[in-house]
Amino acid sequence: MKIKTAPQPPPISHAHHAPPAHIRTLHKAHQKSPLTVPTVLDFENLPPNSSSSFPITTTSTISASIASAAFSAFSDGNENTTSVESDIPIYKVASVPGLLVIPNLIPPSVQKTLLRKLLSRDLSDPRHKTNLHAHYHLPPLPLGIGSYFELPPETTFRALDANGRDLSVGRMLDKKLRWVTLGGQYDWSLKKYPADSSSLPEFPPDIRELVSSLFGITAQAAIVNIYSPGDTLAPHRDISESSSAPLVSVSLGCEALFIAGVGDEEGVVVRVRSGDAVVMSGEARWAWHSVPTIANGTCPEWLQEWPEERMGWMRGKRVNLNVRQMWD
Ligand SMILES: O=C(O)CCC(=O)C(=O)O
C-alpha cells in the first residue's frame, strides 16, 4: 500500500491546543448517539452513488496476495489460516484529505490472533505500561500463568497509595484497564516519548510485520485502547511523533463512531466495525479526531467467545490498535 507522507507537523506546543469549535460540536452531537443517524458515513449502507457530492472514492486496493501472505505469516497456529480471495478496496474520504478507510480488512481468524497477541501476550509483559501502572503494583504474572485472563478474578493488586483501594483482576479487566502501550512508551503527562530509545521494549515483531506488509509503515509505538460502552475519546491530535508516516488504527469488537477533520473542513463521522482499518495519511496525519460513541451489543458473535478463559468479555469491549512510527 503506497501512502502519501504528510506535510510538516504543527509545532509540538499545539498538542495542548483546544480542538476547533466545529469538531467539538460534531463530537458532542454524536456523543453516545445511535450509529444510524444520517450524518454517519456507514460503509455497509452507502447512499446511492449518483450525486457529485458522493462522500468517498476508491482508487487503490491492498492486493489479495499481499493480504493473504501477511495474514498467513501472522498466524500463531491457533486459528485456521485465512486466504483472501479478492483485492481489498481502500476508500478515500472526500471531506478529509488523506483519510483512508479499509472496511472489513482483518478476517475473523486474524482478529482473534491479534487480540491474543495484544491482550494475552503483550499486556502481560511488564515493560508495556498500562493506565494502571501509575496506581497499582502489577507484579509479573506467576510462572505457568500466560495472561491476566487466566488469573482467578478475585486476585488483587495492591494500590500504590497506602490509602488507595486494592484492585481485583475482575474489576481490572471489566472496568479499569483503559490502555496499554507497546514499543515506544508514551508519557501521557509530559505528552512525549522517552528521549532514550535504547530503554524501550522492542515493538512486537509479528505485529510490526503485519502492519508493515499491509500499510507500509514501520511500527515503533502503539496504544491499545480498551473501551467499554459509554466510554468516549475526546477530540485530539497525535503530534508527538517525529515522523510524518501515517497513523494506522484497527478496530476490534464493538462498533464505534470515529470523527476526523482537518482545517476548517466540516470533518466526517465514520461507523467503524470489528476488522476495519483507518489510516490517517497526508494532511489527515495531523487531523483532529475523536471517538464519541461505543455501541453496546455490537460485538460479532464469534468474537464473544474470546478469550476462552473469560467468555463473553468481548461482548462489552472495543479494542483499538493505534500504531505510530516515531521517527523516519
Ligand atoms: O479508538 C480509536 O479509534 C482512535 C484512538 C485514537 O485516536 C488514539 O489512540 O489516539
The ligand as an SDF file (V2000), in Angstrom:
LIG
                    3D

 10  9  0  0  0  0  0  0  0  0999 V2000
  -10.1130    4.3240   19.1140 O   0  0  0  0  0  0  0  0  0  0  0  0
   -9.9120    4.8800   18.0450 C   0  0  0  0  0  0  0  0  0  0  0  0
  -10.4890    4.5650   17.0040 O   0  0  0  0  0  0  0  0  0  0  0  0
   -8.9500    6.0580   17.9540 C   0  0  0  0  0  0  0  0  0  0  0  0
   -7.8940    6.0690   19.0330 C   0  0  0  0  0  0  0  0  0  0  0  0
   -7.0500    7.2980   18.9680 C   0  0  0  0  0  0  0  0  0  0  0  0
   -7.3980    8.2580   18.3470 O   0  0  0  0  0  0  0  0  0  0  0  0
   -5.7680    7.3660   19.6760 C   0  0  0  0  0  0  0  0  0  0  0  0
   -5.3680    6.4100   20.3520 O   0  0  0  0  0  0  0  0  0  0  0  0
   -5.0960    8.4170   19.5480 O   0  0  0  0  0  0  0  0  0  0  0  0
  1  2  2  0
  2  3  1  0
  2  4  1  0
  4  5  1  0
  5  6  1  0
  6  7  2  0
  6  8  1  0
  8  9  2  0
  8 10  1  0
M  END
$$$$
